[in-house]
Amino acid sequence: MPPPLPPRRSVRPVSAGHFVRLKPRVMGNNFRGQGWRIALFIGGALFIGGALVGLWFAVSGFFLFAAPGMTGNGRYAVLVAAAGGGLLALGWLLLPLVFFGVDETLDPARFALLPLTRRTLVTGLFAAALVGVPVLAVLVASFGLVLTSWALGGWSAGLVAIVGVLGGLLLCVAASRAVTSAFASMLRSRRVRDLAAVLLAVTAALLGPLQVFGLAALREADWSRLTGVATVVAWTPFGIDVAQGRVWAAPVKLLITAAAIGALLVLWSRSLESAMVGAVSAGKAPTRRGATGGAVGQLFPRLAGWARRDRFGALVAREARYWWRDARRRANLITIAVVGIFVPVVINVTGGDFAATDGAGLTAGVADSSPVVVTISVLFVGVLASVTLANQFGFDGSAYAANVVAGVPGRVELRARMTAFSLYVLPMLAVVAVVLSVVLGRPSWIGLTTGSLAATDGAGMAVNSFVSVLGAYSLPETSNPFAMNSGAGVAKGLLTILAMVTSAVAAVPMVVAAALLGDAWLWLALPVGIGYGLGAALLGAYLAGDVLDRRQPELLATVTPRR
């Protein structure tokens, strides 16, 4: 007689709590068994992690929203609430379109094979989306409106403002999830993702210029004309109607908010199935006409057509193609191009205070420029360009296994990667050198700026060769330039700081020479800078190549994404 079967354990239904607990468990699994990552996460998150950024945003936003209440200025309270609430709603609505794929744990496609109903998925994912630093930061910042309402309209206005802030936060999160799910199929298209990555990279690179010109525009703004616009924009849940005496508007806004949240959740539920569908096929790749050398010649892009048909040439051709086609790499090139021109011009022309400079200050800034200041400013550009290689093997991911199996020597690998990267970066640095010299009205300084950029870029590539071999980390399998595995953002920040500081130190001899040699350095900077940069890059590839030969298996395991 067979033994009796054990009693069946009751299976609890999946609830929203399971999704909420999913985030920290996934993060914990990524750190399991890797002590250095745990230490890196705990130590780095306190300084450069998302928690500190969220804390800064929360504190700044809170005092910005609370300032009208502290000063008792009801007029500016309407402007601040309308502008801040409108920007929050707009940001939660649009940013998911370009940041699609950043939070991989919330991707509905991961739940496609699980027997879960739409209602369970929607409620669970919605609850999980409410857990995180961004939501907490927005909540803390928005409570500044509660303080303003309480100060201007009493405790009743403050209580209504609390309900409005919570409703507005739920509306923002629901809108972001619904928009992302509705456009999921299109966002998975390679062309659309590449376009979004390029637009995001351009926007990120223009943050500095936009901030400078924005501060100048605020000084000349006519605030009286903005009151009418603020009254219209204030029809978000973040308004302060009760404090302004418009008690009738509060329940109307809350009803509109509740209806909008319900409609967005319904839209999210109906579009959830399309969000679970896999990536859209990109179609058959066109064949390049006019390519010489048959099938092998077609593998070499025009930019690398000069390369030898050997192992080194093949690596250069592959890397050159990837730097143009990979959206993550192309986004870095866009950042170099925009920031590389803006930062040196601002430092040398305006002394870093463009918003407060008039025509006379502009002329004085140009006259006060010196070879030392110019060298220091372009040093930043060269460091920024070379730091892109700090995680060059992470871009490859598991595809780096082909190089390991083929037994590619480390020195050849690194020299080929430097060469392919330089095919794009060196022309941009040359443009930066010419533009900066022309803007300063010193065409004779083109040699100085070009030599300084070449030296800094070469020294930076040497330093980042070691960083990429010893401190590589994996990236998620997505073309989103800002996508990170859990904890990888901290690692990226620490490695970037380390690489930039070390690269800057390696380029200090150029600054010292500019300070000691005077006018003679204007003629010597170009040949000395090119020789210094080329020598440093070759030496870095030679030394780091030996380290790469010994660490190829470990490097492959490090850059391979964990599933």
N, C-alpha and C positions, 0 to 999 in steps of 0.2 A: 504494500500500500504506500503510495507516494506521500511524502510529508506535506502537511497543509501549506498552502501558499500564504505568504505574509500578507497582512491586511494592506489594502491599497491606501497609499497616502493621498490625501485630498490635495488637489492642485489649486492654488490660489489664483484668481484671475489677475491679469496684468493691469496695473493701475498706473496713475501718473507718477507715483512715488518711485516706481522702478526706473523710469526715464530720468528722474531727478538724480537718483543715485548712480546713474550710468556714467556721468561725467567724471566725478572723482575716481571711480573705479578704473576707468580707461586710463586716466592719468597715472594712477598708481601702478597699473600693469606696465606702462611704458618705462617706469623707473625701476621696476623690479629687477634685482640682480645686477645693477650697475651703480655702484656706490658713488662714482665720480659724478654721475648725472644727478643723484640725489643731493649731493653737496653743492653742485652747480646751481640747481634749481632753488634750494633754500637760501644760499648766499646771494645769488644774482637777483632773485625776485625782489629782495629788499631794496635793491638799488635801481635796477633798470627794467624790472619786470612790468607786466601789465597792471599789477596792483598799485604800483607807485604812480603810473600814468593815470589810472582811474582815480586815485586819491587826489592828485593834482586837479583833475577835471572836476571832481566832486566839490572840493573846497572852493575853487575859483568860481564855478557856477553857482554855488550856494551864496557866496558873498555878492556876486553880480545880481542875482535875483532878489536878494534881501536888502541891497543898498537903498532902493527907493523907500522901503518901509522904515529903515533906520534913520533916513533923513526926513521922512514925512512928506516926500514929494510924490503926489498922486499922478501928476502928469507923466513923469518919467516911469512910473510904475506900469502904466499902460504900454509904453514903448518897449520896456524891457521884457514884460511878460509876453507881448505879441511877437517880438523879434526872437526871443529865446525859445518860446514854445513852437513857433513856426519852423525855426531851424532844426529843432529836435525832431519834429515830425517829418520834415523833409529829409533829414539825414537818415533816420531809420527806414524811410521809404526807398531811397536811392542807393545808399551805400551797399546794401546786400547784392545789388546787381553787379558791382565791380569786385566785391569781396567774396563772391560766390565760391565756395570750396574752402574758405578759411577754417570754419568750424566743422571738421570732418565728422565729429561724433554726432552731429545733428543732421547729417545727410539722410533724407528719407530712403534713399536707395539702399542703405545698409539694412533696412528692415523689410526689404522686398520679399524675402523667402520665409519670413516668419508669419505664422497664422494669427495675424492681428487685424482687427476691424479698423475701418477708417476712423471711427469715433475714438477708439483707443489710441491710435497713432496721433490724431490731432491733439487730443487732450494731453497726451504724454509729451509730445514734442513741444507743445505750447508751454507746459509747466517747466520742462527742462530749459527752454529758451529764457525763462525768467530767472534762472540761476546763473550768475556770472558777474564778473567785474563790471561790464558795461551797464547792465541794468541797475546794479547797486549804485554806480557812480551817478547815473542819470536820476535815480530816485533821491539821492542825497542832495544833488544840485537843485532839483525841482522843489525840494522842501524850503528853499529860500523864498519861493512864492507864497508858501504858507505863512512864513514869518511876516512878509510884506502885507498880506491880506489881514492877518491878525492885528498888525500895528495900525493899519489904516481903517479897518472896518469892524474890529472887535473879534470876540471869540467865535461868533456865528460865522463870520466871513472866513475865519481860519479853518473851521471844521469843513465848510463847503470846499475850501481850497484843497484840503487833504483828499477829499473824494475826487476832485477834479484831477489832481496830480496822479493818483492811482489809476483813474480811468484813462488819462492820457498815456501813461506808461503801458498799460495793457493794449491800448490802441496802436502805439508805436510798434510793439513787439508783434502783434497780430498782423499789422501791415507788412512788416519786413518778412515774416514767414510766408504770407500769402503771395507777395510779389516774387519772392525767390522760387516758390513752388510753381507759380503760374508760368514763369519764364525758364523753368529748369531745362527743358529740352533745347531751347535756343541757347541758353548759357553753356550747355555742354558742347555746342558746336565749336569747332576749333577756331574758325574765323571770328566768331563773336567773342570768344574768350580772349583771343589775341588782341582784338580791338579794345575790349574792356581793360585788359592789362596795360596796353599802351596809353589809353586815356587816363588810367589811374596813375601810371608812372609820370605822365606829364603834369597831372594835377599835383602829385606829391612834390615833384621838382619845382613847381611854381609856387609852393606855399610861402617860401621866403619873399619872392617879389610881390606876391599878392598881399602879404602882411605889411610890407613897407608902403605900398601904394594905398592899402586900406586905411592905415593910420593917417596918412596924409589926407585922404578923403573925409575921414571923420572930423578932422579939424575944420574943414570947410563946409560941413553939412548944415542944412537949415532944418533944425529939429521941429520947428512949428509946422512945416509942411508934411512931416512924417506922421503926425497925429492921426490924420484921416486914414492913411494906409494901415496904421496900427489898429485902428478900430475894426477894420475888415479882417485883418490877419488874426485878430484876437479871438476869432471864432474857433479856436482850438480849446481843448479841455484845460489848457494851462493859463487861461485868462483869469482875471481877478474882478469879475463883474459885481459880486456882492459888496466888495470893498469900495467900488465906485458908485454904489447905489442902484445898480441894474439887477435887482433881485430876480426879476422875471426871466432874465437870460440864463441864469444858472441851471434851473431844471430843464430848459430847452436844450442847452448844450449837453447835459448829462444824458438825456434821451437820445440825442443824435450820436453821442459817443457809444452808448450801449448798442444802438442799431448798427453803427459802423463796425463795431467789434464782431457782432453776430454775423453780419454780411461777409466780413473778411474771413472768419472761421469757416463759413460755408464755402466760400471761394477756395480756400485752402484745402478743404476736404475734397472738393470736386477735382482739383488739379493735382491731388496727391499721387494719383496713379501715373500721370505723366512724369512726375518727379522721380519715380522709381525706375523709369526706363533707362537703359544704358546709354552710353554716349552715341551721338549721331555720327554716322559714317562720313568721313571727309571726302569720299569719292576717290577716283583714280587720279594719281598724281600725274601731271603732264610731263611729257618728255621734252627736255631742253634741246632745241634745234641748234645746229651748228657746232655741237660738241665734237671734239676730235679725240681720237684714241678709243673709239668704240664704247663698250659698256663701262670700262674703267674710266675713260675720260669724262663720262657723264656724271660720275661721282665727285668730280672736282668742280666746285663752283668757280665762276669767273674770277672772283677775288683771289682764289688760290690756284688759278690755272698755271702759274709759273712753277709750282711745287714739283719736286721730283716724284716719279712714280715708284716710290719705295715706302718703307714703313713710316719714316718721318713725314713724307709728303701726304700719305694717307691720313695720318693723325691730324696734320694741319688742315686738310680739306674737310675732315669730319667736324673738327672743332669750329672752323669758319662757318660751316653750314649751320651748326647748332646755335652759334651766337646770333645768327640772323633769324632762325626759325623759332627757337625756343622763346616763348613770351617772357619767361622769368629772366633770361639773360638779356633780352632786348630791352626790358624795362630798366635794367641797370645801365645800359648804354645811354638810354634817354636821360636818366638822371645825371650822368656824367656830362652830357652835352649841355643841359640847361644850367645846372649848378656850376659847372666849370666856367661858364661865361659870367654868370651873375655875381658870384662871390668875389672874385678878384676885382671886378669893376667897382662894386660897392666899397670894398676895403680901400682901394687906391684913390677913387674919385671923391668919395664922400666921407671917408673916415668911419664908415659903418652907420652913419645917421642920415640916410637919404631923405627921410620924411621931413627933417628939419633944415634941409639945405636949400638955399635959394641960388640964383644965378651966380652971385659973387662967391658964395661958399663953394659952388661947383668948381669955379676957376681956381680958387685957392687950394682946393683939394688936389687938383691936377698939378699945381705948381709945387706942392709939398711932397709929392711922390718921390721916392728914392729907390735905388736898386735893391737895398735891403728889404724895404717894405714890399716891393714887387716880388722879390724872391720868396718871401714868407707867404704871400698870398697865393702864388702859384704852387707853392709846396703843398698847400691844402688840396688843390685840384689834383696834383699827381698822386697824393695819398688816397684821395677818394677814388680815383680811377683804379689803382692797383688793388685796393681792398676788395674789389669785386671778385678776385681770385681766392679769397680766404676760404671759401667752401666750394672750390671748383669741382671737386669729385662728388660733392653732394648733388650737383645738377645731374650727374650721370645715373646715380642710384645703382640699381642692380645691373644696369647695362655695363658697368665697369668690369663685370666678370669676364667679358670678352677680352679685355686687355690683359687680365690676369692669366687667363688660359693661354693666350697667345704668347705670354712671356715677354711683353714689351719692357725694355729696360727703363728704369725710372728716369734716367737723364734724358733719354729720347722723348719720353712721355712729357716731361715738364717743359723741355725746349719747344716741343710742338705746340703745347697749350699756350705758352707765352707768345709764340709767333702768331698763332691764329688770333689771339686776343689783341695783339698789337696791330693787326691789319685794320681793325676798327677804331682802336683807341688813339693811335698815333696821329691819324688825320684830324681827329677831333681836338687833340691837344695842340696841333699846329694851328688850327683855326682860333683856339683860345689865345694862343701866343700873339697872333697877328691882330685879333680884335682888341686885346688889352693894350697893345702898343699903340694902335691907332687911336683908341679912345683917350689914352693918356697924352696924345700928341707927341710921342717919342718913337717914331719909326725905327730909330737906331737901336732901340731896346728889343727888337724882335729876336736877335740872337740871345740876349739875356733871358728872356721869357722862354724861348724854345729850349735852350740848354738846361734851364732849371727844371722845366717840366719833364724833359727826357731823363735827367738824373733821378728825379724823385720817382718817376714811374718805374724806371729800371730797378732802383733800390727797393721800392715797394713790392714789385713782382718777386724779387728774391726773398724778401721776408715772408710774403704770403705763400710762397711755395712750401716753406716749412710749416706754416700755420695750416695749410690745406691738407698736409700729410698727417700732422700730429693732432689736429683738433677738428677733424671733419665731423659732420653730423648729417643724419638723413633728412630728406625733404619728402613731403607727401607726393604721391604720384598724381600731380595736377599741374596745369600750366599757370595757375594763379600765382603771380609773383610774390604775394604776401602770405601764401598758405604755409602753415607750420604744423609739424607734429607737436603733441603736447610736451611742453618744456623746451622745445627747440628754439623758441623766441628768446629765452634767456641765454641759451648757448650762443645764439647768433650775436646778441648784443655784447656779450663779454669778449667773444673772439674778434668782433669788429673793433672794439676799443683797443684790445691788445695789438691787433695788426696795425691800426692807424698810428698808435703811439710809437711802436717799434719802427715803422716805416718813416715817420717823421724824424726820429732820432738818426736813422741811417742817412737822411738827406740833409742833416745839419751842416756838413762840410760846405755845401753850396752857399748857405747863408753866411757862414764864417768868411768864405772867400769873397763874397760880395761886400762884406763890411771892411775887410782888410786891404783889398787890392784896388778899390776905388774905380776910376774910369778904365783902367786896364782890364778889369773884369768884364766890361761890356764887349770886348773883343775875344776874350778867352772863354766866356761862359758857354758858347755854343759847342766848340770842339771838346772842351773839358767835360761839359754836361753829357754830351752824347757818349763819350768814352766811359765816363763814370757809370752811367746808366746801363750801357751794354755790358761792361765788365761785371757789374754787380748782378745783373740778371743771369749771365752765363755762370758765374760763380755760385749763385743760389741754386740754379738748376743742377750743377755738378754735385754740390754737397747734399741738397735735399733729395736728389735722385738716388743716392746710396741709401738714405733712410727709407725712401719709398720701396726700394727693392726688398728691404727686410720686413716691411709692414704691409705688403700688398694684401695678404689674407685678412689681417685685422682691419685694414681700411675698407675692404669690400664688405665685411660684416657690419662695419659702422655705418656706411652710407646706404645700405640696403634697407628700404622702409619695412617696418614691422607691421604685420597684418593682424 
